[in-house]
Amino acid sequence: MHQCRINEQKIKEQTMAGRTTMSCLVRWLALLLLWVALSSCQPGEQEGIPQEASSTPSAEMVTATVSATSTPTPTPVPEEFIAFLPADVDQEFASQVLGAFGALAEEHGMVFHQEGTWNENLLSAQVRAVAFIREAPDLRELAPRFPDIHFFLVDVYGAEAGDNVSLIGALGSRPDRQGFIAGYLAAVITHDWRVGIITQADTTSGKAARLGFQNGAIFYCGLCRPVYPPYFQYPVFAEIPSTANDIEQRNAVDVLLANAVQSVYVYPTWGNRVIIPYLVENGVQVIGAIDPPSGMEAHWVATIRPDWEAAIRRAWENFMQQGLGMDLEPPIVILNRNAQWFSPGKQQLVEKILTELLQGWIETGVDPISGAPTY
């Protein structure tokens, strides 16, 4: 009995010890879990409660603020193109040249404007190109001082091409060549080669055109002797002073009419108001340097003139692509062809001679500078 009580007492003691040990393990385990939970939290964060924003701005916030408040980039100032044109330049020529340069400037986003008098102070930092038409200052000193500006000289004699200087028609519009092909064309289309020319007196260009016309007609018809009367020696010519009034201009036309002329080349464009209408009124076929006036198309054979637009575009493309200057002549073109007088077969013949003329295989026999014969 006593032994049983002892055993029962031991069992109770062992049971209490086990409970005490288990309780200690539970407490240590709970502490361990709490420590892990606290270690996983960032300072200032509590589970389920969002962390308050820091009062110090981050680098990204500062950058964004600076970008939002920075000064906008100014709009670039467009480049400029200036054309200097004297007041006495004829309208037909000026229109061709200014129209070509203006179109090219617009294509490349440049501001184009025209000036009458040369002024170096106009060459600001925005100026990209300058055109001098018929007149130009000495570019041997000017061009090197403005290497970022390209200079175009149109119909200016005596200049030299350079790195930033392009010459277009330095020998002029070659009136000797225009006259030569006009004379050849007139002889091709005219019965018995009864052809003539009206030019401006006392000018180099007028003299060159007259001699070129005579040589061109003779190049086709040789002695140019008519088969049927009236018998005159062709080609014939009339020269009119630039100061001639309307009556004097008509009198010059009458000289040609008295020689039974059937086709006339009118050079240059100054006599268009009186001379061309008077020729048409008398049934004469006209070759000119302009577009046919309204109402006179039936008597208009063709227009012969330099293609300034083509030459300017070629020089411009060379400047834009290579940045270099060049020296070139404007080609001569035949426009407004009237098939009634100028048939397709005759056109092919004249075009062949024009090609050989422009390529230098045929000489006009005229000095383009002085207008004097070279033979």
Secondary structure, DSSP 8 states (H G I E B T S, - for coil): -HHHHHHHHHHHHHHHHHHHHHHHHHHHHHHHHHHHHHHHS-TT-BTTB-----SS--HHHHHHHHHHHS---------EEEEE--TTS-HHHHHHHHHHHHHHHHHTT-EEEEESS--GGG--TTEEEEEEES----HHHHHHH-TTSEEEEES-TT---BTTEEEE-TTTT-HHHHHHHHHHHHHHHSGGG-EEEEEETT-HHHHHHHHHHHHHHHHHHTT---SSSS---SSEEEEE-TT--HHHHHHHHHHHHHTT--EEEE-SSTTTTTHHHHHHHTT-EEEESS---TT-GGGEEEEEEE-HHHHHHHHHHHHHHH----EE---EEEES--TTTS-HHHHHHHHHHHHHHHTTSS--SB-TTT--B--
